């Protein structure tokens, strides 16, 4: 079993000198060099979010949790229907302690969540594969959040459009101002939920492999394979009007 990491390699999220942390947009990162853990206001916790295994990697700090959520865009939502568990991937956006989810009005997940059933939402950012000298101690560097709460359906068209803007800006800041906003018909066909986070925890691993002491003498390469989600070169739709250029916010490097 992998040994707990030391305080010298604890961390939470990346702070890049060229960017600032916004409430609804993910950081645009190009390097993974500096990790910071915050020790400010903490989120309430219960048995559900108690950090049992390797608790020194975890945090209930609100800014830590928000920092990870703001760099992710894909969440997995878990819920139970008549004893059958489901875990569904979905995009999301954050505004304070509220997370917004959306999809087809016919979506099973959204129809079930809008009833107020307890749900669990998770995000994970993989920062690297950790290759040890033994198969047993292989691991990965990551930042993750597990959040528990309930959701409610947003019916008011204006509030619905605002929530969709939050999701859009979370995914790609600047896009909402460029596009045609949803029509009344499109809003009716779209379900939007406001997920209230009741409690949450973050967990992070950073640093090199932690081998058994006797294995350090083995002639085997060990280390980290950094991993990063980045944007590729934009590919314009074949029906884009002549003279319409790729927006600057689309051309940006790094996600």
C-alpha positions in Angstrom: 0.0 0.0 0.0 1.3 3.4 -0.9 2.6 5.3 2.1 1.3 8.8 3.2 3.0 11.7 1.6 4.9 14.2 3.7 4.0 17.8 4.3 6.6 19.0 1.9 4.6 17.7 -1.1 1.1 18.5 0.0 -0.9 20.7 -2.3 -4.2 21.7 -3.7 -4.3 23.6 -6.9 -2.1 25.4 -9.2 -1.5 29.1 -9.1 -0.1 30.5 -12.3 1.3 34.1 -12.1 -0.4 35.2 -15.3 -4.0 34.3 -14.2 -6.4 35.0 -11.4 -9.0 32.8 -9.8 -12.5 33.8 -10.8 -15.7 32.5 -9.3 -17.1 30.9 -12.5 -14.2 30.3 -14.9 -11.5 27.7 -14.9 -7.9 28.7 -14.7 -6.1 28.8 -18.0 -2.9 26.9 -17.1 0.2 26.0 -19.0 2.5 24.8 -16.2 2.2 22.6 -13.2 4.9 23.8 -10.8 3.4 25.5 -7.8 0.9 24.0 -5.4 -0.8 25.8 -2.6 -3.2 24.6 0.2 -5.4 27.1 1.8 -6.4 27.1 5.5 -9.2 29.6 5.6 -13.0 29.0 6.1 -13.9 25.3 6.1 -17.0 23.6 5.0 -19.0 21.6 7.5 -18.5 17.9 7.4 -20.2 14.7 8.7 -19.4 11.0 8.4 -20.0 11.2 4.7 -17.0 13.6 4.1 -14.8 12.4 6.9 -11.3 11.7 5.4 -10.3 8.3 6.6 -7.6 7.0 4.3 -4.5 9.3 4.1 -6.3 12.2 5.7 -3.2 14.5 5.4 -4.0 14.6 1.7 -7.4 16.0 2.3 -9.1 19.3 3.1 -12.5 20.8 3.9 -11.2 24.3 3.2 -13.8 26.1 1.0 -11.2 28.0 -1.1 -9.4 24.7 -1.8 -12.7 23.0 -2.9 -13.6 26.0 -5.0 -10.2 26.1 -6.6 -10.5 22.5 -7.8 -14.1 22.9 -9.0 -13.1 26.0 -11.0 -10.4 24.1 -12.9 -12.7 21.2 -13.8 -15.6 21.1 -16.3 -16.7 17.5 -16.2 -18.5 16.1 -13.1 -19.9 12.7 -12.3 -23.2 12.8 -10.4 -24.3 9.8 -8.4 -27.9 9.1 -7.2 -30.1 6.1 -6.4 -33.4 5.1 -8.1 -35.4 2.3 -6.4 -32.2 0.7 -5.1 -30.3 1.0 -8.4 -27.3 3.4 -8.3 -26.5 5.5 -11.3 -23.4 7.7 -12.0 -23.8 10.1 -14.9 -21.1 12.4 -16.4 -22.2 16.0 -17.0 -20.8 19.5 -17.5 -21.4 22.0 -14.8 -20.8 25.6 -13.7 -20.2 27.1 -10.2 -21.6 30.3 -8.7 -20.7 30.5 -5.0 -21.9 27.4 -3.2 -24.3 26.6 -6.1 -23.5 24.2 -8.9 -25.6 24.4 -12.1 -26.4 21.3 -14.2 -28.3 21.1 -17.4 -29.6 18.7 -20.0 -32.6 17.6 -21.9 -35.9 18.0 -20.1 -36.4 14.2 -20.7 -33.1 13.4 -18.9 -33.5 10.6 -16.3 -30.8 12.1 -14.1 -32.3 15.6 -14.1 -35.9 14.4 -13.6 -34.7 12.3 -10.6 -32.5 14.9 -9.1 -35.2 17.6 -9.3 -37.3 15.7 -6.8 -34.7 16.5 -4.1 -33.1 13.1 -3.7 -29.7 13.1 -2.0 -26.9 13.1 -4.6 -23.1 13.0 -4.8 -21.1 15.0 -7.3 -17.4 14.3 -7.9 -14.7 15.9 -10.1 -11.1 14.7 -10.6 -8.1 16.4 -12.2 -5.3 14.0 -13.1 -1.9 15.7 -13.0 0.4 12.8 -13.7 1.1 9.1 -13.5 3.4 8.1 -10.7 5.7 5.2 -11.7 7.3 3.4 -8.8 9.9 0.7 -8.7 7.3 -1.8 -7.6 4.0 -2.4 -9.3 2.3 -2.1 -5.9 3.4 1.5 -5.3 2.3 2.9 -8.7 -0.1 5.8 -8.2 -1.2 9.1 -9.8 -1.0 12.7 -8.9 -4.5 14.2 -8.8 -6.9 16.8 -7.3 -10.4 15.8 -6.5 -13.6 16.9 -4.8 -16.5 14.9 -3.5 -19.6 17.0 -2.8 -23.0 16.0 -1.3 -26.2 17.9 -1.6 -29.6 18.2 -3.2 -30.9 19.9 -6.4 -33.9 21.9 -7.3 -35.3 22.6 -10.7 -35.1 26.2 -12.1 -38.4 27.1 -13.8 -38.1 30.9 -14.2 -36.8 31.6 -17.7 -34.6 34.5 -16.7 -33.0 32.6 -13.9 -32.7 29.6 -16.2 -30.8 31.7 -18.8 -28.5 33.1 -16.1 -27.6 29.6 -14.9 -26.9 28.5 -18.5 -24.6 31.5 -18.8 -22.8 30.4 -15.7 -22.2 27.0 -17.2 -21.1 28.5 -20.6 -18.7 30.9 -19.0 -17.3 28.2 -16.7 -16.4 26.1 -19.8 -15.2 28.9 -22.0 -15.2 32.4 -20.7 -16.4 34.9 -23.3 -18.5 32.5 -25.4 -21.9 33.5 -24.1 -21.5 37.1 -25.3 -20.8 35.8 -28.8 -23.7 33.4 -29.3 -27.4 33.7 -29.9 -29.1 33.2 -26.6 -31.7 30.4 -26.1 -35.1 30.9 -27.5 -38.3 30.4 -25.4 -38.7 27.0 -27.1 -35.1 26.0 -26.4 -35.4 27.0 -22.7 -38.5 24.8 -22.4 -36.7 21.8 -23.9 -33.8 22.3 -21.5 -33.8 21.3 -17.8 -31.6 23.3 -15.5 -30.9 22.3 -11.9 -29.3 24.3 -9.0 -27.3 21.9 -6.9 -26.7 23.1 -3.4 -23.5 21.8 -1.8 -24.3 20.8 1.8 -20.8 19.4 2.5 -17.7 18.6 0.5 -14.1 17.5 0.8 -11.0 17.7 -1.4 -8.2 15.2 -1.7 -4.9 15.7 -3.4 -1.7 13.8 -4.2 1.5 15.4 -5.5 5.1 14.4 -5.6 7.3 11.4 -6.6 6.7 7.7 -6.0 7.1 6.4 -2.5 8.8 3.1 -2.7 9.9 0.6 0.0 13.3 1.6 1.1 15.0 -1.6 -0.1 13.5 -1.0 -3.6 15.5 2.2 -4.2 18.5 0.1 -5.0 16.8 -1.6 -7.9 18.0 -0.6 -11.4 14.4 0.5 -12.5 13.4 3.9 -13.7 10.9 5.6 -11.5 9.3 9.1 -11.6 6.4 11.1 -12.8 4.8 11.3 -16.2 3.0 14.7 -16.1 -0.4 14.9 -17.7 -2.4 18.0 -18.7 -5.6 18.6 -20.5 -4.9 21.2 -23.3 -6.8 22.6 -26.2 -6.0 21.6 -29.7 -6.0 23.8 -32.8 -9.6 25.0 -33.4 -11.3 23.4 -36.5 -13.8 25.8 -38.1 -17.2 24.5 -39.2 -17.5 24.2 -42.9 -20.4 26.6 -42.9 -18.8 29.5 -41.0 -19.3 32.7 -43.0 -16.3 34.0 -44.9 -14.3 36.6 -42.9 -15.4 35.3 -39.5 -12.3 34.6 -37.6 -11.7 32.2 -34.7 -12.3 34.3 -31.5 -9.3 35.0 -29.3 -10.8 33.2 -26.3 -11.1 30.0 -28.5 -7.5 30.2 -29.7 -6.1 30.4 -26.2 -3.7 27.7 -25.2 -4.1 25.4 -22.2 -7.3 24.5 -20.3 
